[in-house]
Amino acid sequence: MRTMSAGEARRAMAAMERDSKSRSSLGTWLKRGGVAAAVLAFLFLGDEGSPAFVVDRDEAEKVLGDDAQPVLQAAHDALAAVDQWTTAAIEEALRAALIDGLGLKPKVAFSAVRTAVTGRRVSPPLFESMAILGRESSLARLRGARTG
């Protein structure tokens, strides 16, 4: 795994600075979990000069099957329409599209999105992670996880 470039560090800090919920939730998660670098690697993979982002095959088999495809499409469409890329806006868009719109339970809805975006079913908080990862990378990963 490579180290974070200065630009990436500034981007992550700016996202967290703009969004106090990201800062507090992610900080709490990191302190509580004693997180290894591998768990956060998804934030840096796929950038120019770094290894490609890949969803863990075992994780994908468990949650990114045919049933997940409408979830990933709805998540992508909802997030593509988000104006301000903040934790609150991401959460609001995903809950409206997946929980209210598709009638899914949060565990079902967010497992597919989490796996598509982070590559694993267990990760730091989803909405905060997406805010830090950024709009384009998050949307690209949702597109990449769709099979149809």
C-alpha positions in Angstrom: 0.0 0.0 0.0 1.3 3.4 -0.8 1.3 6.5 1.4 -1.2 9.3 1.0 0.0 12.1 -1.2 -0.3 15.6 0.0 -3.2 16.3 -2.4 -5.1 13.3 -1.1 -4.5 14.3 2.5 -5.7 17.8 1.8 -8.8 16.4 0.0 -9.6 14.0 2.9 -9.1 16.7 5.5 -11.2 19.3 3.5 -14.0 16.8 3.3 -13.9 16.1 7.0 -13.5 19.8 7.9 -16.6 20.6 5.8 -18.6 17.9 7.4 -18.3 17.7 11.2 -20.4 14.5 11.3 -17.8 12.7 9.1 -15.1 13.9 11.4 -16.8 12.7 14.6 -18.2 9.4 13.4 -15.1 8.3 11.5 -12.9 9.4 14.4 -15.0 7.4 16.9 -14.9 4.3 14.6 -11.2 4.5 14.3 -10.6 4.8 18.0 -13.0 2.1 18.9 -11.7 -0.4 16.3 -8.0 0.1 16.3 -8.3 -0.1 12.5 -5.5 -1.6 10.4 -4.3 0.3 7.3 -5.8 -2.5 5.1 -9.3 -1.5 6.3 -8.8 2.1 5.0 -6.9 1.1 1.8 -10.1 1.5 -0.2 -9.8 5.3 0.2 -6.5 5.3 -1.8 -6.9 2.6 -4.3 -7.7 3.4 -7.9 -6.1 6.8 -7.9 -3.4 7.6 -10.5 -0.2 5.8 -9.5 -1.8 3.4 -7.1 -3.1 -0.1 -7.4 -6.6 -0.6 -8.9 -9.6 -0.8 -6.6 -11.0 -4.3 -6.5 -14.0 -5.6 -4.6 -13.1 -8.7 -2.5 -14.4 -11.7 -4.5 -15.8 -13.5 -1.5 -17.6 -10.3 -0.3 -19.0 -9.7 -3.8 -20.4 -13.2 -4.1 -22.3 -12.7 -0.8 -23.9 -9.3 -1.5 -23.4 -8.2 -5.1 -25.5 -10.8 -7.0 -28.5 -10.3 -9.2 -30.6 -9.0 -6.3 -28.2 -6.2 -5.7 -28.3 -4.8 -9.2 -31.4 -2.7 -8.8 -30.1 -1.4 -5.4 -26.8 -0.3 -7.0 -28.6 1.4 -9.9 -31.0 3.2 -7.6 -28.0 4.2 -5.3 -26.0 5.5 -8.3 -29.0 7.5 -9.7 -29.8 9.0 -6.3 -26.2 10.0 -5.6 -25.6 11.4 -9.1 -28.3 14.0 -8.3 -26.8 15.1 -5.0 -25.6 18.7 -5.2 -23.5 19.0 -2.0 -21.4 15.9 -1.5 -21.7 15.8 2.3 -22.4 13.0 4.8 -25.9 14.3 5.4 -26.7 14.7 1.7 -25.4 11.2 0.9 -27.3 9.6 3.7 -30.5 11.4 2.8 -30.3 10.5 -0.9 -29.5 6.8 -0.1 -32.2 6.4 2.5 -34.8 8.1 0.2 -33.9 5.9 -2.8 -33.3 2.6 -1.1 -35.3 2.5 2.1 -38.3 4.7 1.1 -38.1 4.1 -2.7 -37.3 0.4 -2.9 -38.7 -0.5 0.6 -35.5 -2.3 1.7 -34.3 -2.8 5.2 -31.1 -0.7 5.8 -28.9 -3.8 6.2 -29.9 -5.1 2.8 -29.7 -1.7 1.1 -26.5 -0.5 2.6 -24.6 -3.9 2.4 -24.6 -3.8 -1.4 -23.6 -0.1 -1.5 -20.9 -0.6 1.2 -19.3 -3.5 -0.6 -19.4 -1.8 -4.0 -17.7 1.4 -2.6 -15.3 0.0 -0.1 -14.7 -3.6 -1.5 -15.8 -5.2 1.8 -19.0 -5.8 3.9 -17.3 -4.4 7.0 -15.8 -0.9 6.7 -15.8 2.5 8.5 -19.1 4.3 8.4 -20.5 4.2 4.9 -21.8 7.8 4.4 -18.7 9.3 6.0 -16.5 7.1 3.9 -18.2 8.1 0.7 -17.9 11.8 1.6 -14.2 11.4 2.1 -13.8 9.2 -1.0 -15.5 11.8 -3.1 -18.3 11.9 -5.6 -16.6 10.7 -8.8 -14.8 7.7 -7.1 -18.0 6.7 -5.3 -20.1 6.8 -8.4 -17.5 5.0 -10.5 -17.4 2.2 -8.0 -21.1 1.8 -8.0 -21.1 1.7 -11.8 -18.2 -0.8 -11.7 -20.1 -3.2 -9.3 -23.2 -3.4 -11.6 -23.2 -6.4 -13.9 -26.1 -5.5 -16.1 
